[in-house]
Amino acid sequence: MMETEALKQCVMVGRQTAHGPAPIPQEGSFVKVTDCSQISGFSHSVGTCAMKQGACKMTLNIKNGIIHEALLETIGCSGMTQSAAMSVEILPGRTMQEALNTDLVCDAINVAMREFFLNISYGRSQSAFSRGGLPVGAALEDLGGTIRSQIGTHYGTVEKGPRWLELTEGYVRRLGLDEENRIIGYSYVNVGKMMRLIEDGAAPDRALEKASGIYGRYADAVKFIDPRKE
């Protein structure tokens, strides 16, 4: 190892506090991680591009430093959505170090990968205290029975007030308003459930009916509007 001339003149002083890394919670035990291959866990992260045009939520399931499962959910940018399609081919089977040094095409996805590494390196995982961690497939279960991301889309102006377009239950079809034109409920259709019913042989109109529902005091509303047209 090369040394500067000034350093060569220095004497060696022993270290007393080199106790190694602090242990992190990892799949039911505390581990002093010194190498990426020791990392295991199930966690999430979010990344945005420099222009903040959209965001990527990344969910990875790591086993002994290897990515076994990747779920990418994106919003707000068509380029990011297409890049995510490539990333779920790229990521599984790679080590954490490889994933950090791999161009995942979209800046937001690369940032999400970096933020994920920071989380998992410090033991910030959903499976920190789960013995053996979560099985491969757990990320898919995060999407629920319809295998569809939960998306919220809302819009509002001073001139015309709020419009709720999509919530946890699904695509909003009608907003129910009270006497003062305030939202008191809504009707919706769960698109994932509707598509599954159609694929199972149900007629489209029947599938739409079975996948629809109402929330709040919708039945008490005095006016109903289509939030996309009215």
C-alpha positions as CSV (number, residue, x, y, z in Angstrom):
1,M,0.0,0.0,0.0
2,M,1.5,3.4,-1.0
3,E,1.9,6.0,1.6
4,T,2.9,9.7,1.5
5,E,6.3,10.7,2.9
6,A,4.6,12.5,5.8
7,L,2.6,9.4,6.8
8,K,5.7,7.2,6.7
9,Q,7.2,9.3,9.5
10,C,4.1,8.6,11.8
11,V,4.1,5.9,14.4
12,M,1.4,3.2,14.6
13,V,-1.3,3.8,17.3
14,G,-3.6,0.9,18.1
15,R,-7.4,1.2,17.8
16,Q,-9.5,0.3,20.7
17,T,-13.0,1.0,19.4
18,A,-13.0,-1.0,16.1
19,H,-16.0,-3.0,17.1
20,G,-17.5,-3.6,13.6
21,P,-20.9,-2.6,12.3
22,A,-23.9,-2.3,14.5
23,P,-26.2,-5.3,14.1
24,I,-29.4,-4.7,12.1
25,P,-32.7,-6.5,12.4
26,Q,-33.0,-9.0,9.6
27,E,-35.6,-11.7,9.2
28,G,-36.0,-12.5,12.9
29,S,-32.5,-12.0,14.1
30,F,-29.8,-9.2,14.5
31,V,-26.9,-9.5,12.1
32,K,-23.6,-7.6,11.8
33,V,-23.7,-7.1,8.1
34,T,-20.3,-6.6,6.5
35,D,-21.1,-7.7,2.9
36,C,-24.0,-7.3,0.5
37,S,-24.4,-11.1,0.3
38,Q,-25.5,-11.1,4.0
39,I,-28.5,-8.8,3.3
40,S,-32.0,-10.4,3.3
41,G,-35.3,-8.7,3.6
42,F,-38.5,-7.4,2.0
43,S,-38.8,-3.7,1.7
44,H,-40.0,-0.7,-0.4
45,S,-38.8,2.6,-1.7
46,V,-39.9,5.5,-3.9
47,G,-37.9,7.4,-6.4
48,T,-38.5,10.4,-8.7
49,C,-36.7,11.8,-11.7
50,A,-35.0,15.1,-11.8
51,M,-38.0,16.8,-13.4
52,K,-40.3,15.3,-10.8
53,Q,-42.7,14.2,-13.6
54,G,-43.6,11.0,-11.9
55,A,-42.7,8.5,-9.2
56,C,-41.7,4.9,-9.0
57,K,-42.5,2.7,-6.0
58,M,-40.2,-0.3,-5.8
59,T,-40.7,-3.5,-3.8
60,L,-37.9,-6.0,-3.6
61,N,-37.6,-9.4,-1.9
62,I,-33.9,-10.0,-1.1
63,K,-32.5,-13.5,-0.1
64,N,-28.8,-13.6,0.8
65,G,-28.0,-10.6,-1.3
66,I,-29.8,-11.8,-4.4
67,I,-33.0,-10.1,-5.7
68,H,-35.6,-12.9,-6.0
69,E,-38.7,-10.7,-6.6
70,A,-39.3,-7.2,-7.9
71,L,-42.5,-5.2,-8.1
72,L,-42.4,-1.7,-9.7
73,E,-45.4,0.6,-9.6
74,T,-45.2,3.9,-11.5
75,I,-47.3,7.0,-11.9
76,G,-47.2,10.2,-13.9
77,C,-44.8,9.3,-16.8
78,S,-45.3,7.1,-19.8
79,G,-41.5,6.6,-20.2
80,M,-41.1,5.5,-16.7
81,T,-43.9,3.0,-17.1
82,Q,-42.2,1.4,-20.1
83,S,-38.8,1.4,-18.3
84,A,-40.4,-0.4,-15.4
85,A,-41.4,-3.2,-17.8
86,M,-37.7,-3.7,-18.6
87,S,-36.6,-3.4,-15.0
88,V,-38.6,-6.3,-13.8
89,E,-36.7,-8.4,-16.4
90,I,-33.4,-6.9,-15.3
91,L,-33.5,-7.0,-11.5
92,P,-34.4,-10.6,-10.5
93,G,-31.3,-12.7,-10.1
94,R,-28.9,-9.8,-9.6
95,T,-27.0,-9.0,-6.5
96,M,-27.6,-5.8,-4.6
97,Q,-24.3,-4.4,-5.9
98,E,-25.1,-5.3,-9.5
99,A,-28.5,-3.7,-9.2
100,L,-27.0,-0.4,-7.9
101,N,-24.6,-0.3,-10.8
102,T,-27.2,-1.3,-13.5
103,D,-28.8,1.4,-15.6
104,L,-32.5,0.8,-15.1
105,V,-33.3,3.2,-18.0
106,C,-35.4,5.7,-16.0
107,D,-33.8,8.1,-13.5
108,A,-36.7,7.6,-11.1
109,I,-36.2,3.8,-11.0
110,N,-32.5,4.3,-10.5
111,V,-33.2,6.6,-7.5
112,A,-35.8,4.1,-6.1
113,M,-33.0,1.4,-6.3
114,R,-30.6,3.7,-4.4
115,E,-33.2,4.5,-1.8
116,F,-34.1,0.8,-1.4
117,F,-30.4,0.0,-0.8
118,L,-30.3,2.6,2.0
119,N,-33.4,1.2,3.6
120,I,-32.3,-2.4,3.6
121,S,-28.7,-1.6,4.6
122,Y,-30.0,-0.2,7.9
123,G,-32.5,-3.0,8.5
124,R,-35.6,-0.9,7.5
125,S,-37.6,-3.7,6.1
126,Q,-41.1,-5.1,6.4
127,S,-39.6,-8.5,7.3
128,A,-37.1,-7.3,9.9
129,F,-38.7,-9.4,12.7
130,S,-40.3,-12.2,10.6
131,R,-38.4,-15.4,11.1
132,G,-37.2,-16.5,7.7
133,G,-38.5,-13.4,6.0
134,L,-41.4,-13.3,3.5
135,P,-41.7,-15.9,0.8
136,V,-41.2,-15.1,-2.8
137,G,-44.6,-13.9,-4.1
138,A,-45.2,-11.6,-1.2
139,A,-44.9,-8.5,-3.4
140,L,-47.6,-9.8,-5.7
141,E,-49.9,-10.2,-2.6
142,D,-49.4,-6.6,-1.8
143,L,-51.5,-5.8,-4.9
144,G,-54.5,-7.6,-3.5
145,G,-56.9,-10.1,-5.1
146,T,-57.3,-8.2,-8.3
147,I,-53.5,-7.8,-8.9
148,R,-53.8,-4.1,-9.5
149,S,-52.0,-1.1,-7.9
150,Q,-54.0,1.1,-5.6
151,I,-54.1,4.5,-7.3
152,G,-55.5,7.8,-6.0
153,T,-56.3,10.5,-8.5
154,H,-57.9,13.8,-7.4
155,Y,-58.2,17.2,-9.0
156,G,-59.5,20.6,-7.8
157,T,-59.8,24.3,-8.7
158,V,-60.9,27.5,-7.0
159,E,-63.6,28.0,-9.7
160,K,-65.2,24.5,-9.7
161,G,-64.0,22.8,-6.5
162,P,-62.8,19.2,-6.1
163,R,-63.1,16.2,-8.3
164,W,-62.4,12.7,-7.0
165,L,-61.5,10.5,-9.9
166,E,-60.0,7.3,-8.5
167,L,-59.7,6.0,-4.9
168,T,-58.8,2.8,-3.1
169,E,-62.0,1.1,-4.2
170,G,-61.5,1.9,-7.8
171,Y,-62.5,4.1,-10.7
172,V,-65.1,6.8,-9.5
173,R,-68.2,6.8,-11.7
174,R,-70.4,9.4,-9.9
175,L,-70.0,11.8,-7.1
176,G,-72.9,12.3,-4.7
177,L,-73.5,15.9,-3.6
178,D,-75.6,17.3,-0.8
179,E,-77.8,20.5,-0.9
180,E,-74.6,22.7,-0.7
181,N,-72.9,20.8,-3.5
182,R,-70.4,19.1,-1.1
183,I,-69.2,15.6,-1.8
184,I,-70.8,13.1,0.6
185,G,-70.2,9.8,-1.3
186,Y,-69.4,8.2,-4.6
187,S,-70.1,5.2,-6.8
188,Y,-67.2,3.3,-8.2
189,V,-66.2,0.3,-10.3
190,N,-63.3,-2.0,-9.4
191,V,-61.7,-2.4,-12.8
192,G,-59.5,-5.3,-11.8
193,K,-62.5,-7.2,-10.4
194,M,-64.6,-6.4,-13.5
195,M,-61.9,-7.6,-15.9
196,R,-61.6,-10.9,-14.0
197,L,-65.3,-11.4,-14.2
198,I,-65.3,-10.8,-17.9
199,E,-62.3,-13.2,-18.4
200,D,-64.3,-15.8,-16.4
201,G,-67.1,-15.5,-18.9
202,A,-69.5,-12.9,-17.5
203,A,-71.2,-10.5,-19.9
204,P,-69.6,-7.0,-19.7
205,D,-72.7,-5.3,-18.4
206,R,-73.2,-8.0,-15.7
207,A,-69.5,-7.8,-14.8
208,L,-69.8,-4.0,-14.5
209,E,-72.7,-4.4,-12.2
210,K,-71.1,-7.0,-10.0
211,A,-67.8,-5.0,-9.7
212,S,-69.6,-1.7,-8.8
213,G,-70.3,-0.3,-5.4
214,I,-71.0,2.9,-3.4
215,Y,-69.2,4.6,-0.5
216,G,-70.2,7.1,2.1
217,R,-73.6,8.7,2.2
218,Y,-74.1,8.3,-1.5
219,A,-77.7,7.2,-1.2
220,D,-78.5,10.5,0.6
221,A,-77.2,12.7,-2.1
222,V,-79.5,15.2,-3.8
223,K,-77.4,15.4,-6.9
224,F,-75.1,13.1,-8.8
225,I,-72.3,14.2,-11.2
226,D,-69.8,12.5,-13.5
227,P,-66.5,14.0,-12.2
228,R,-64.9,13.8,-15.6
229,K,-67.5,15.6,-17.5
230,E,-69.6,17.8,-15.1
